[in-house]
Amino acid sequence: MRLSRYFLPVLKENPAEAQIVSHRLMLRAGMIKQAAAGIYSWLPLGYKVLRNIEEIIHEEQIRAGHHPILMPTIQSADLWRESGRYNAYGEEMLRIRDRHDRDMLFTPTAEELITDIFRSHVTSYRDLPLTMYQIQWKFRDEIRPRFGVMRGREFYMKDGYNFDLTKEDALHAYNRHLVSYLRTYERMGLQAIPMRAESGAIGGDDTHEFLVLADTGESGVFYDSQVTDLRFGDRVIDYDSHADCQAVLEEFTSRYARTDDTHDEAVFHERVPEERRREARGIEVGQIFYFGTKYSEPLGATVQTPDGTQVPVHMGSHGIGVSRLAGAIIEASHDDNGIIWPEEVAPFRVGIVNVKQGDPTTDKACEDLYAALTAAGIETLYDDREERAGAKFATMDLIGLPWRVTVGPRGLKNGVVELTSRRTGEGEELAPELLMSRLP
């Protein structure tokens, strides 16, 4: 993409309304624009990031054997009355009426709707286990929306739901989700720590939330430093294997990690050596729940067992804040100059800076590089604007592309361009034809 033809409304000054780093940088980098309190339009650069995050989530969900679907954003209140949650949910639910005076609501979560789908089509234990998920917009009418996409009213979310015959099977589904989430966050360049949590309005006895360490996190976090050293890498997980999933969980959950709501100082000191004790702030980016028959019983989601009896299925739900992750990644990965995107979520992998636009030799070298990178399937943003070099460098730093290629007359005279890593700031001069081999 040529920057001269791209819609990238960057801001030079920090917006007064932005209180945290991610909100400030997303506005300055032209990723989002507020439409109303806690509601944002996603502009081209932000939308590309959102889609990259979404694609990683889809890939890891399908790898774990889950089926993508899409449910509506507007639900009938009748289902929520069946489950008993319509009046209990609270003022965060946006309640509306259609032209026929029927009670409707804008989806804050979809346990009732997915259970209705299940009870309409599944009748036998032979169809279990089953996990379906969607990535869809949700709305919760926060009393004080703030921090940009980190605590908005409208948000993009992956919500998944498992249906199993027994509690044991459902807890395996719970563990499978925990493992798949850890791999998902790692692919996004994040170290997410799973912690026992409160179930809140969703309900249930078992729940873990996933927190990313960041200075502006909402929760205090106390943890064993060994937790942040764990990585999947190329490890292969058989998601159908209870043993495989359990082995991963013992690595990630046996070490102490608690939020300030559940922190027990005495246990922390007893279980974790002093040199490994850490305190930080964390941002919640996902949560998983096992809630048994909380929804299947009142909504009549039952299956016939091998002996012919009807039993309610055991269920769980699993959420990842897709739009929130865009902010969380920035909170965890930035410097004074702007965003530092991890490779897999970056809107473009490479940025080309032409430091002397209009110079025939420089223009041709940039055009050749741009064509070669594009032909190789490497998404590239070419800054071909009639703008001073300093402004081009500032824009590239602000939007945080992993790699910058600087092309100018002086370097070309010596037969080289400069390849610079946004994360480390380290640059290397090399011949243009070697550029492809240097990109990881």
RODO-2510 file (C-alpha; in nm, 4 decimals, decimal comma):
residues 440
     n   res          X          Y          Z
     1     m     0,0000     0,0000     0,0000
     2     r     0,1246     0,3477    -0,0922
     3     l     0,0869     0,5853     0,1989
     4     s    -0,0032     0,8675    -0,0405
     5     r    -0,3203     0,6697    -0,1239
     6     y    -0,3919     0,5314     0,2241
     7     f    -0,6296     0,6794     0,4790
     8     l    -0,4043     0,7274     0,7820
     9     p    -0,5161     1,0356     0,9797
    10     v    -0,2242     1,0544     1,2270
    11     l    -0,2227     1,3221     1,4967
    12     k     0,0884     1,5141     1,6009
    13     e    -0,0388     1,6050     1,9486
    14     n    -0,1624     1,3818     2,2274
    15     p    -0,5448     1,3876     2,2500
    16     a    -0,6612     1,5475     2,5739
    17     e    -0,9258     1,2813     2,6381
    18     a    -0,6797     0,9890     2,6270
    19     q    -0,5782     0,8751     2,9766
    20     i    -0,3735     0,5650     2,8980
    21     v    -0,1040     0,4789     2,6454
    22     s    -0,3100     0,2530     2,4187
    23     h    -0,5945     0,5035     2,3848
    24     r    -0,3505     0,7845     2,3112
    25     l    -0,1518     0,5880     2,0536
    26     m    -0,4560     0,4387     1,8816
    27     l    -0,5970     0,7882     1,8302
    28     r    -0,2626     0,9363     1,7256
    29     a    -0,1905     0,6495     1,4839
    30     g    -0,5275     0,6944     1,3149
    31     m    -0,6544     0,3509     1,4190
    32     i    -0,9873     0,4540     1,5732
    33     k    -1,2255     0,7472     1,6065
    34     q    -1,4813     0,7873     1,8816
    35     a    -1,8416     0,7830     1,7575
    36     a    -2,0061     0,8102     2,1011
    37     a    -1,9002     0,7430     2,4599
    38     g    -1,7342     0,3991     2,4621
    39     i    -1,8147     0,3375     2,0934
    40     y    -1,5510     0,3604     1,8189
    41     s    -1,5139     0,3445     1,4438
    42     w    -1,2186     0,1307     1,3360
    43     l    -1,0228     0,3074     1,0633
    44     p    -0,8112     0,1201     0,8029
    45     l    -0,4955     0,0696     1,0134
    46     g    -0,6892    -0,0324     1,3245
    47     y    -0,9210    -0,2550     1,1242
    48     k    -0,6233    -0,4462     0,9799
    49     v    -0,4921    -0,5096     1,3317
    50     l    -0,8377    -0,6197     1,4465
    51     r    -0,8626    -0,8653     1,1578
    52     n    -0,5150    -1,0057     1,2226
    53     i    -0,6030    -1,0699     1,5867
    54     e    -0,9295    -1,2294     1,4783
    55     e    -0,7531    -1,4568     1,2299
    56     i    -0,5123    -1,5888     1,4961
    57     i    -0,8076    -1,6658     1,7226
    58     h    -0,9924    -1,8468     1,4415
    59     e    -0,6860    -2,0562     1,3597
    60     e    -0,6306    -2,1626     1,7208
    61     q    -0,9988    -2,2344     1,7829
    62     i    -1,0217    -2,4544     1,4751
    63     r    -0,6929    -2,6233     1,5725
    64     a    -0,8622    -2,7154     1,9030
    65     g    -1,1603    -2,8680     1,7190
    66     h    -1,4151    -2,5892     1,7680
    67     h    -1,6773    -2,4876     1,5114
    68     p    -1,7221    -2,1235     1,4033
    69     i    -2,0757    -1,9854     1,3758
    70     l    -2,2318    -1,6399     1,3762
    71     m    -2,5244    -1,5386     1,5958
    72     p    -2,7236    -1,2125     1,5839
    73     t    -2,6404    -0,9087     1,7935
    74     i    -3,0087    -0,8625     1,8862
    75     q    -3,1752    -1,1300     2,1027
    76     s    -3,5278    -1,1892     2,2248
    77     a    -3,5803    -1,1213     2,5955
    78     d    -3,7913    -1,4372     2,6188
    79     l    -3,4837    -1,6636     2,6208
    80     w    -3,3318    -1,4636     2,9035
    81     r    -3,6558    -1,4883     3,0999
    82     e    -3,6418    -1,8671     3,0571
    83     s    -3,2939    -1,8786     3,2080
    84     g    -3,3822    -1,6314     3,4835
    85     r    -3,1156    -1,3793     3,3828
    86     y    -3,3259    -1,1075     3,2197
    87     n    -3,3968    -0,9149     3,5387
    88     a    -3,0838    -1,0317     3,7205
    89     y    -2,8255    -0,9146     3,4679
    90     g    -2,8316    -0,5473     3,5646
    91     e    -2,8244    -0,2116     3,3910
    92     e    -2,5279    -0,3078     3,1725
    93     m    -2,7778    -0,4852     2,9460
    94     l    -2,9202    -0,2562     2,6778
    95     r    -3,2918    -0,3391     2,6670
    96     i    -3,4952    -0,2311     2,3645
    97     r    -3,8393    -0,2865     2,2098
    98     d    -3,9180    -0,3473     1,8462
    99     r    -4,2080    -0,1934     1,6521
   100     h    -4,4380    -0,4763     1,7678
   101     d    -4,3658    -0,3898     2,1323
   102     r    -4,1634    -0,7063     2,1900
   103     d    -3,8809    -0,6953     2,4440
   104     m    -3,5397    -0,7352     2,2843
   105     l    -3,1814    -0,6785     2,3949
   106     f    -2,8413    -0,6027     2,2429
   107     t    -2,6238    -0,9068     2,3142
   108     p    -2,3864    -0,8732     2,6106
   109     t    -2,3181    -1,2508     2,5972
   110     a    -2,4879    -1,5455     2,4292
   111     e    -2,5281    -1,8435     2,6648
   112     e    -2,9070    -1,8450     2,6188
   113     l    -2,8974    -1,8124     2,2409
   114     i    -2,6414    -2,0883     2,1867
   115     t    -2,8320    -2,3180     2,4257
   116     d    -3,1474    -2,2607     2,2224
   117     i    -2,9594    -2,3604     1,9068
   118     f    -2,8305    -2,6729     2,0800
   119     r    -3,1672    -2,7834     2,2204
   120     s    -3,3285    -2,7422     1,8775
   121     h    -3,0872    -2,9743     1,6966
   122     v    -2,9015    -3,2073     1,9355
   123     t    -3,0794    -3,4949     2,1091
   124     s    -2,8248    -3,7754     2,1546
   125     y    -2,5044    -3,8252     2,3500
   126     r    -2,3536    -3,9481     2,0217
   127     d    -2,3365    -3,5840     1,9049
   128     l    -2,1161    -3,4871     2,1994
   129     p    -1,8719    -3,3370     2,2730
   130     l    -1,9549    -3,0186     2,0832
   131     t    -1,8000    -2,6726     2,1009
   132     m    -1,9165    -2,3778     1,8915
   133     y    -1,7860    -2,0237     1,8934
   134     q    -1,8363    -1,6897     1,7248
   135     i    -1,6548    -1,3591     1,6890
   136     q    -1,9189    -1,0893     1,7064
   137     w    -1,9939    -0,7419     1,8388
   138     k    -2,1330    -0,7157     2,1914
   139     f    -2,2696    -0,4278     2,3956
   140     r    -2,2574    -0,3645     2,7690
   141     d    -2,3758    -0,0273     2,8887
   142     e    -2,0816     0,0547     3,1149
   143     i    -2,1604     0,3313     3,3603
   144     r    -1,8201     0,4927     3,2985
   145     p    -1,6712     0,3857     2,9646
   146     r    -1,3078     0,4916     2,9548
   147     f    -0,9600     0,4027     2,8347
   148     g    -1,0641     0,3765     2,4703
   149     v    -1,1199     0,0203     2,3499
   150     m    -1,0029    -0,1186     2,6830
   151     r    -1,3339    -0,0432     2,8528
   152     g    -1,5829     0,0479     2,5852
   153     r    -1,9545    -0,0145     2,5639
   154     e    -1,9455    -0,1786     2,2204
   155     f    -1,6709    -0,4379     2,1775
   156     y    -1,5662    -0,7195     1,9467
   157     m    -1,5449    -1,0531     2,1228
   158     k    -1,4848    -1,4204     2,0658
   159     d    -1,7328    -1,6209     2,2732
   160     g    -1,7314    -2,0004     2,2674
   161     y    -1,9595    -2,2587     2,4300
   162     n    -1,9007    -2,6272     2,4974
   163     f    -2,1634    -2,8990     2,5469
   164     d    -2,0624    -3,2259     2,7129
   165     l    -2,2314    -3,5304     2,8569
   166     t    -2,0568    -3,5335     3,1953
   167     k    -1,8807    -3,2966     3,4288
   168     e    -1,5536    -3,4788     3,3636
   169     d    -1,5913    -3,4229     2,9889
   170     a    -1,6813    -3,0570     3,0415
   171     l    -1,3757    -3,0017     3,2594
   172     h    -1,1603    -3,1481     2,9831
   173     a    -1,3182    -2,8941     2,7467
   174     y    -1,2335    -2,6285     3,0055
   175     n    -0,8703    -2,7411     3,0125
   176     r    -0,8574    -2,7583     2,6339
   177     h    -0,9707    -2,3968     2,6150
   178     l    -0,7173    -2,2902     2,8728
   179     v    -0,4366    -2,4439     2,6695
   180     s    -0,5619    -2,3049     2,3371
   181     y    -0,5884    -1,9564     2,4878
   182     l    -0,2312    -1,9664     2,6134
   183     r    -0,1112    -2,0573     2,2650
   184     t    -0,3321    -1,7846     2,1126
   185     y    -0,1865    -1,5104     2,3307
   186     e     0,1685    -1,6307     2,2724
   187     r     0,1204    -1,5983     1,8966
   188     m     0,0220    -1,2357     1,9556
   189     g     0,3482    -1,1669     2,1336
   190     l     0,1824    -1,1613     2,4756
   191     q     0,2606    -1,3367     2,8015
   192     a    -0,0841    -1,4064     2,9455
   193     i    -0,1053    -1,5487     3,2979
   194     p    -0,4095    -1,7655     3,3849
   195     m    -0,5541    -1,6946     3,7299
   196     r    -0,8479    -1,8212     3,9324
   197     a    -1,1256    -1,5635     3,9218
   198     e    -1,4833    -1,4778     4,0180
   199     s    -1,7567    -1,5894     3,7771
   200     g    -1,9733    -1,2760     3,8025
   201     a    -2,2906    -1,2599     3,5900
   202     i    -2,1945    -1,5684     3,3851
   203     g    -2,2062    -1,8000     3,6861
   204     g    -2,0381    -2,1302     3,7639
   205     d    -1,7868    -2,2745     4,0063
   206     d    -1,4723    -2,2940     3,7912
   207     t    -1,3264    -1,9958     3,6101
   208     h    -0,9883    -1,8612     3,5072
   209     e    -0,9158    -1,5183     3,3702
   210     f    -0,6102    -1,4347     3,1592
   211     l    -0,4101    -1,1247     3,2430
   212     v    -0,1391    -0,9527     3,0408
   213     l     0,1188    -0,7656     3,2451
   214     a     0,1152    -0,3903     3,1825
   215     d     0,1758    -0,0832     3,3986
   216     t    -0,1744     0,0492     3,3335
   217     g    -0,3496    -0,2781     3,4235
   218     e    -0,6719    -0,2637     3,6224
   219     s    -0,5770    -0,5431     3,8634
   220     g    -0,2862    -0,5966     4,0964
   221     v    -0,1082    -0,9244     4,0196
   222     f     0,1101    -1,1390     4,2456
   223     y     0,2961    -1,4197     4,0737
   224     d     0,5904    -1,6557     4,0582
   225     s     0,8386    -1,5193     3,8023
   226     q     0,8767    -1,8688     3,6537
   227     v     0,5262    -1,8327     3,5050
   228     t     0,6497    -1,5725     3,2575
   229     d     0,9342    -1,7969     3,1398
   230     l     0,7017    -2,0635     2,9986
   231     r     0,6570    -2,0871     2,6196
   232     f     0,4855    -2,3209     2,3734
   233     g     0,7226    -2,2674     2,0844
   234     d     0,6757    -2,5534     1,8367
   235     r     0,5286    -2,7907     2,0926
   236     v     0,2501    -3,0072     1,9488
   237     i    -0,0615    -3,0503     2,1640
   238     d    -0,3189    -3,3258     2,1095
   239     y    -0,6285    -3,1379     2,2232
   240     d    -0,8309    -3,4607     2,2451
   241     s    -0,5818    -3,5995     2,4956
   242     h    -0,6676    -3,5324     2,8601
   243     a    -0,3066    -3,6113     2,9487
   244     d    -0,1592    -3,3620     2,6999
   245     c    -0,3808    -3,0765     2,8189
   246     q    -0,3257    -3,1619     3,1837
   247     a     0,0522    -3,1654     3,1389
   248     v     0,0432    -2,8099     3,0022
   249     l    -0,1847    -2,6925     3,2808
   250     e     0,0458    -2,8312     3,5471
   251     e     0,3230    -2,6192     3,3980
   252     f     0,1200    -2,2984     3,3794
   253     t    -0,1129    -2,3209     3,6799
   254     s     0,0924    -2,4958     3,9452
   255     r     0,2949    -2,1795     4,0007
   256     y     0,1426    -1,9077     4,2152
   257     a    -0,0510    -1,6379     4,0266
   258     r    -0,3315    -1,4371     4,1860
   259     t    -0,5011    -1,1003     4,1439
   260     d    -0,5344    -0,8633     4,4380
   261     d    -0,8932    -0,9897     4,4882
   262     t    -0,7770    -1,3457     4,5602
   263     h    -0,4195    -1,2897     4,6797
   264     d    -0,3197    -1,4652     5,0006
   265     e     0,0066    -1,3151     5,1218
   266     a     0,0844    -1,6002     5,3602
   267     v     0,0421    -1,8641     5,0887
   268     f     0,2441    -1,6501     4,8455
   269     h     0,5372    -1,6357     5,0880
   270     e     0,5077    -2,0046     5,1687
   271     r     0,4977    -2,1298     4,8082
   272     v     0,7245    -1,8863     4,6241
   273     p     1,0905    -1,8160     4,7107
   274     e     1,1563    -1,4484     4,7777
   275     e     1,3770    -1,4023     4,4713
   276     r     1,0898    -1,5205     4,2449
   277     r     0,8095    -1,3130     4,3993
   278     r     0,6740    -1,0472     4,1670
   279     e     0,4056    -0,7784     4,1925
   280     a     0,2685    -0,6016     3,8849
   281     r    -0,0465    -0,4748     3,7168
   282     g    -0,2493    -0,6833     3,4740
   283     i    -0,5061    -0,6340     3,1972
   284     e    -0,7766    -0,8978     3,1595
   285     v    -0,7927    -1,0218     2,7999
   286     g    -1,0052    -1,3350     2,8357
   287     q    -1,1913    -1,5657     3,0706
   288     i    -1,3187    -1,9245     3,0671
   289     f    -1,6027    -2,0757     3,2714
   290     y    -1,7444    -2,4129     3,3640
   291     f    -2,1020    -2,3723     3,4861
   292     g    -2,2437    -2,7217     3,4587
   293     t    -2,6205    -2,7303     3,4000
   294     k    -2,6920    -2,3666     3,4958
   295     y    -2,8388    -2,2950     3,1503
   296     s    -2,9166    -2,6416     3,0152
   297     e    -3,1630    -2,7266     3,2951
   298     p    -3,3925    -2,4206     3,2732
   299     l    -3,3734    -2,4127     2,8936
   300     g    -3,4287    -2,7867     2,8487
   301     a    -3,1011    -2,8673     2,6701
   302     t    -3,0927    -3,2436     2,7272
   303     v    -2,9630    -3,5509     2,5469
   304     q    -3,0461    -3,9179     2,5622
   305     t    -2,7770    -4,1272     2,7335
   306     p    -2,6739    -4,4834     2,6326
   307     d    -2,9269    -4,6261     2,8806
   308     g    -3,2121    -4,4207     2,7333
   309     t    -3,2497    -4,1552     3,0044
   310     q    -3,2611    -3,7808     2,9360
   311     v    -3,0006    -3,5683     3,1132
   312     p    -2,9092    -3,1975     3,0923
   313     v    -2,5764    -3,1365     2,9268
   314     h    -2,2798    -2,9820     3,1070
   315     m    -2,1663    -2,6516     2,9642
   316     g    -1,8952    -2,3889     2,9751
   317     s    -1,8223    -2,0619     2,8000
   318     h    -1,4991    -1,8997     2,6920
   319     g    -1,4392    -1,5398     2,5945
   320     i    -1,1552    -1,3396     2,4395
   321     g    -1,1796    -0,9630     2,4029
   322     v    -1,0710    -0,9158     2,0397
   323     s    -1,0985    -0,5361     2,0281
   324     r    -0,9603    -0,5110     2,3823
   325     l    -0,6561    -0,7130     2,2745
   326     a    -0,5593    -0,4418     2,0258
   327     g    -0,5266    -0,2034     2,3199
   328     a    -0,3666    -0,4595     2,5495
   329     i    -0,0934    -0,5402     2,2957
   330     i    -0,0085    -0,1707     2,2720
   331     e    -0,0026    -0,1361     2,6513
   332     a     0,2430    -0,4246     2,6687
   333     s     0,4514    -0,3259     2,3647
   334     h     0,5346     0,0410     2,3050
   335     d     0,7991     0,3046     2,3689
   336     d     0,8107     0,6844     2,3812
   337     n     0,7903     0,7048     2,0015
   338     g     0,4862     0,4870     1,9475
   339     i     0,3565     0,1343     1,9043
   340     i     0,5779    -0,1747     1,8615
   341     w     0,3634    -0,4395     1,6918
   342     p     0,4463    -0,8104     1,7217
   343     e     0,4938    -0,9670     1,3786
   344     e     0,1677    -1,1639     1,3608
   345     v    -0,0660    -0,8766     1,4453
   346     a     0,1118    -0,5889     1,2689
   347     p    -0,1027    -0,4096     1,0077
   348     f     0,1942    -0,4161     0,7683
   349     r     0,5144    -0,6130     0,8161
   350     v     0,7493    -0,3685     0,6432
   351     g     0,7520     0,0062     0,5909
   352     i     0,9586     0,1663     0,3127
   353     v     1,0785     0,5241     0,3698
   354     n     1,1856     0,7190     0,0636
   355     v     1,4009     0,9944     0,2143
   356     k     1,4227     1,1924    -0,1104
   357     q     1,0943     1,1689    -0,2930
   358     g     1,1307     1,2910    -0,6510
   359     d     1,4898     1,1777    -0,6945
   360     p     1,4748     0,9401    -0,9951
   361     t     1,7274     0,6880    -0,8594
   362     t     1,5708     0,6773    -0,5124
   363     d     1,2170     0,6573    -0,6505
   364     k     1,3084     0,3667    -0,8777
   365     a     1,4843     0,1758    -0,5989
   366     c     1,1789     0,2184    -0,3750
   367     e     0,9419     0,1098    -0,6502
   368     d     1,1523    -0,2005    -0,7186
   369     l     1,1635    -0,2939    -0,3496
   370     y     0,7928    -0,2324    -0,3079
   371     a     0,7134    -0,4530    -0,6087
   372     a     0,9462    -0,7314    -0,4904
   373     l     0,8106    -0,7354    -0,1330
   374     t     0,4517    -0,7301    -0,2540
   375     a     0,5169    -1,0121    -0,5019
   376     a     0,6648    -1,2169    -0,2152
   377     g     0,3411    -1,1774    -0,0181
   378     i     0,4942    -0,9405     0,2402
   379     e     0,2469    -0,6673     0,3304
   380     t     0,4313    -0,3407     0,2834
   381     l     0,3485     0,0252     0,3455
   382     y     0,5482     0,2520     0,1152
   383     d     0,5782     0,6118     0,2388
   384     d     0,5884     0,7899    -0,0952
   385     r     0,4535     1,1227     0,0346
   386     e     0,6082     1,4574    -0,0546
   387     e     0,7147     1,5009     0,3071
   388     r     1,0402     1,5628     0,4916
   389     a     1,2343     1,2553     0,6043
   390     g     1,1975     1,3323     0,9753
   391     a     0,8193     1,3310     0,9506
   392     k     0,8272     0,9975     0,7660
   393     f     1,0447     0,8390     1,0330
   394     a     0,8138     0,9733     1,3067
   395     t     0,5100     0,8234     1,1336
   396     m     0,6778     0,4842     1,0987
   397     d     0,7773     0,4848     1,4659
   398     l     0,4264     0,5876     1,5695
   399     i     0,2436     0,3141     1,3786
   400     g     0,5001     0,0553     1,4888
   401     l     0,5613    -0,1689     1,1873
   402     p     0,8134    -0,4438     1,2726
   403     w     1,0631    -0,3481     0,9982
   404     r     1,1597    -0,0232     0,8262
   405     v     1,3578    -0,0048     0,5030
   406     t     1,5237     0,3352     0,4524
   407     v     1,6161     0,4251     0,0971
   408     g     1,8180     0,7359     0,0119
   409     p     2,0698     0,8681    -0,2444
   410     r     2,3683     0,8357    -0,0117
   411     g     2,3061     0,4687     0,0609
   412     l     2,2208     0,3838    -0,2973
   413     k     2,5461     0,5418    -0,4101
   414     n     2,7168     0,2760    -0,1983
   415     g     2,4789     0,0062    -0,3189
   416     v     2,2888    -0,0348     0,0105
   417     v     1,9609     0,0353     0,1879
   418     e     1,9079     0,0226     0,5652
   419     l     1,6887    -0,2365     0,7373
   420     t     1,5861    -0,1355     1,0921
   421     s     1,4033    -0,3364     1,3588
   422     r     1,1320    -0,1351     1,5326
   423     r     1,1611    -0,3470     1,8469
   424     t     1,5376    -0,3213     1,8989
   425     g     1,6162    -0,0094     1,6992
   426     e     1,9121    -0,1894     1,5452
   427     g     1,9840    -0,1172     1,1791
   428     e     2,1820    -0,2993     0,9121
   429     e     2,3027    -0,1752     0,5753
   430     l     2,2696    -0,4317     0,2998
   431     a     2,2283    -0,4632    -0,0727
   432     p     1,8606    -0,4370    -0,1812
   433     e     1,8689    -0,7863    -0,3318
   434     l     1,9601    -0,9313     0,0124
   435     l     1,6686    -0,7691     0,1902
   436     m     1,4309    -1,0647     0,1516
   437     s     1,6773    -1,3076     0,3096
   438     r     1,7190    -1,0863     0,6193
   439     l     1,3489    -1,0666     0,7033
   440     p     1,2611    -1,3401     0,9563
***
